[in-house]
Amino acid sequence: MTIHSLVVTSVALLIAASPAVALTTVQLKSGASLEAEVIAEKADRIVVDLGFTVVTVPRDEIESLKTKETTGIELAADTTDLFRVAANLPVLSVKENVDRVGEAVVLIRTPVGLGSGFFIHSSGYFVTNEHVIAGEYNITVTQFRRGAAELEKVQFNKVRIVALDSRLDLALLKIEDAGPVLFPTVPLGDGGSINDGQSVFAIGSPLGLDRTVSQGIVSARARPLDGQLYIQTTTQINPGNSGGPLFNLRGEVVGVNNMKAMQVGIEGLNFAIPTPVLKNFLRNRDSFAFDPRNPNAGYRYLEPPQAVKAAAKPPAVPAPASDSKTANP
């Protein structure tokens, strides 16, 4: 069998009462405010659950957002983390989850291939596999936004490599030409909560077929391969899914899809990098910082052209000795 590569800090509150629900205070520019559970975040709006109805709030009308528990204990934000986590998200169907998190999954193209990725920060930071962008600097990202009447494909051409590591097969990038746009993000889940047999699903662009959804189960939550642990899943992963998210039914990213077993007669052996590995990579991104001046940092350096040596002339053959004193012309 061969393995083929594809392309807010949480605060623990130990409370003896019933599980706390994370509520968000939405302060509007008009001076009014509301307190509700945020159930979806989009580029131009957020959707909150007031208990008896669901309300969509345009981001242009929002002054600030502050998350706290129902116990009144506020959750302090830690700006050192680029990613976010979410508490007590409801279990939804795959279709409902796709509607909630689909806009945060992107298509990544380079001159030699394509892959997938997902936003972790509203300012444009996103994650993918290192092998998707290894050796490339001409990177484009396509986001799929749901407009009022149609789906919009928005392409960004100015993408900066922030950090990457070939051993972990992870890369952090940032869109630089988005302007004031806020991108939808997905929360990172807890790797310890994954169980064998648990339902999971993936969103990506296998073979360039964007927004493809595949569903499966966790076959093994910690499969050792080449000295590292991976999530083994039956969720179909194909070339182009690389770097895309593997979700649980709460809409949390539990892994980063990166490879599958490819051999005649082999099916359903797909692998993802667990979120604890991703979180550690993001928290220590300065240690994995990309430097274009370092030839080992990701750029591909071609061998310089070599001068072609002229063919050596054969040695001169001496003329045979002659008895006559005058040589023939």
N, C-alpha and C positions, 0 to 999 in steps of 0.2 A: 504493500500500500504506500502510496506517495502522498505527501501533503503539499497542496498547491496554494500559494498565497494569492489572494484576491485584492484585486484592488478594492455661598452664604454659610458658612460654617453652621452645622447643626448643633443645637444646644440640647443636651440631655436633661430632661426634667423628670425626676423621680417623684411622682405624685401618687399617693395611695388611692386617690379617687378614680373616677372613670377617665379614659383616655381624653386628653385635651385636644381640641380642634383648633387649628391655626386660623385666626381671623385677620383680616387686613383692614386697616383704617384708610379709606380713600379720601384724601383731602382735595376738594375741587377748587379751581381757580376762582369760582364765584363766592367762595367762603363757606359753602355747605360741605358736609362730609357724610360718609356712610360707612358702616362697619359690616363686613360680610366676608364670606369665604371666596377666594379667587379660584375659579375652576378652569379658566383658560386665559392664556396671555397671547395676544397677537401683536403684529408690528404696529398697528394703528389703534388698537383697542384692547380692553380687558373685559372679561365676562365674570360677573360675581353672582353668587347665590345668596339671596336675602332670606331664604327659608321658605317663603311662599311664592316667590317668583325669581326669575333670572333676569339680570339687567346687564346691558352692554354699555360700557363707559368709554367714550373716545379718549385716547391718550392726550390729545390736544387740550382737553378740559381738566386734566389731572395736574394738581400742584405737587403732591407727594404721596407715597405709599408707605405705610408702616405696619409691619406684621407683629402680632402678639398672640398669646394663648388666651383661651376663654377664662383662664384663672386670673388674668390681669397682669401676668408676668410677661413683660415684653422681651422679645428675642433680639438680642444685640446683633447687628450686622457686622460681619468681619470682611473688610474690603480686601484682605489678602487672598481670598478665594475668588476665582472667576466663576465657579459653578454655584448652583443652588440646589438645595434639597427641599422636599416638601413633606409635611407630616399628614398622616391619615387621609391620603387620597383615596377616593372611592374606587372600587373595582368596577370597571366598565367592560363592555364588549369591545372586540377589536375594532369594529366600525366606529364606535363612539370615541375610542382612543385615537384612531387615525384622524378624526375630525379635530381632536384637541391638540395633537402634537405634530401633525403632518407638515405644517408650514415651517417647522424648525429644522427639517431635513433638507439637505441641499445636494446638488449634483456638482462634482468637481471634475474639471477637464484640464489636461496638460497636453503638450504636443505629442505625447506617446501613449496616452491612455486616459481612462476616466475612473472615477470612484465616487464614493458618497461621504457625507459628513453631517454634522449637526451642531447647531448653535448652543453654546453654554452661557453666553453673556450677551445682553441686549445691545452692547456697543459693537458687536460684530465678530467676537471671538468664536471660533468653531474648531471642532476636533475631527481628525480623520486618521487613517493609517499612514505611517511613514513611507511605506512602499508605494503609496499612491502618488506622492509628490517627490520622491527621492531623486535627486539629480536634476530637478526642474525648477525654474524660477518664473516661467510664463504660465501662470495659474489663473483660471477663470472659475467663478462660482455662479451657479444658477439657483435662484430661490423661486419657489412656486407659491404665489400669493393668491388667495381667493378674493377676487374683486366682487363688486356688487352684482355683476351680470356674467362674469367669465373669469377663468383662471389666468393670472398674469405670470409670465416668465420674466424675471428680472435678473439681468446678468451683471456681474461685477468683475472688472478686469484688473483692479489694483489690489492684489492680495499679498500680504507680508507674512513670511514664515517667522513665527515667534520662537518656537522650540520644537525639537524633534529628537527621537532616539530610535535607532534601527533595531536594537536588541528588543526593546519593548514593542516596536512597530507602532508607535504613537507619534502624532504631530499636532501641534497647536498653531493655528493660523489666525489672521485677522484681516477683515475687509477694511480697506483704507479709503475707498471712494464712495461711501454710503451717505455722507453728509449727516443730517440730523436724524436719520431713520433709526428707529429702535427695532431690533430683530426679536422675533419670538424665540423663547428658549425652552429647553426641556430639563426637568430635574434629574439629578443623578441619584439612583437608589442605593440601598445598602446591600453589599454583596453577601453579607451573612444571612440575608433573608431568603436566598434562593434555595429551592429544594428540588430534588430529582422528581421528574414528572410534572413540574410546574409549567403552566402554559405561558409561552412567550411569543412575540412576533417581531418582525423586522420590516423596516422601510428603507428602500434604497433604489439604485438605478442599475440593475443587472443588465449588461450588454447595452447600456444606454436607455433602457426602458424605464423612464423616470417614474417616481411615485409608485413603484411596485411594492406590494405588501405580501409577506409570506408568514405563515403561522406554524408553530410546532410546539414541542415540549423540551424541557431540559433533560437531556439524557444522563449527564453527569455534571454536577456543579463544580467539580475541581478535578479536571483531567490533566495529569502531568505530561508535558511534551517538551522535549529539549530543555529541561531544567526550569520550565515555567508552567504555571497553572492556567488552564483555559476552561471556559464553559463549553461543554459539548452539548449540541442541540440538534434537533431534527428540522429546525427552521431552515428552509432552503436559502443557501448563500451561493451566489454565482459571481463571476468576474463583473465588477461594477458595483457590487454590494460592499466592497472593501471600505472600511472607515465609517460605515453606517451604524445606526444604533440598534441594539437588541433591547426591546421593551418588555416589562412585565405588564399585567393587566391593570395596573394602577397608572400607567403612562410614565413610569420611571425608567431611565436607562440603566440596565443591569450589566451591559457588556458592549464592547465595540467589535463588530464582526470583522474578521480578518483572514480566515482561511477555511478550506474544506478539503476533504479527502477525495481525490480524483483517480479513479481506476475503473476499468470495465467491471461491472457487477457490484460496485460499491455505491450505496446511496444513503443519504441521511446522516452523514458524518460531517458536521459543520462546527466551527469553533469561534469563540468570541473572547476578547480580553476582558476580564472582570473589572467592574467599576472601582474596587479598592486600588487596583494597579493604576487606573486612569486618574483617580483622585491624588494619589501620591505623585504621579507625574506632573499634574497641574500645580500642586502645592510647591513642588520643587522645580518649577519651570525655569528658574534662573540657572539651575545647574545644567539644564538641557538647552540653554539658549542657543539659537542659531547664529552663526557668525560666517558671513560669506567669504571672509578672508581666510578661513580655515578650510583647507582642501578636504578635510574629513567631516565637514559639517553639513554636507548634503548636496552641494553643487557638483555637477559632473564635469570633470576636466578631461578633455580629449588629449590624446598624445599629439605633441607638436609634429608637424611634417618633417620628415627626415630627408636630408640631401641624398640624391641618388649618386652613387659612386660610379665614375666612368670605368668601363671594362678595361682591365689591364692588357697592355699590348704584349704579344708573345715576344720572347727574347729573340734578338737577331741571330740568324744562323750564319756562322762564318763561311766564307767562300772556300771551296776545296783548293788545296795547294796545286800549283801548276808548274810544270817544268820550264815553260817558256817564261821569259822575263817580262813579257807584255801581256797583261790580262785582257781577255776578250771584253769588248764593250758590253 
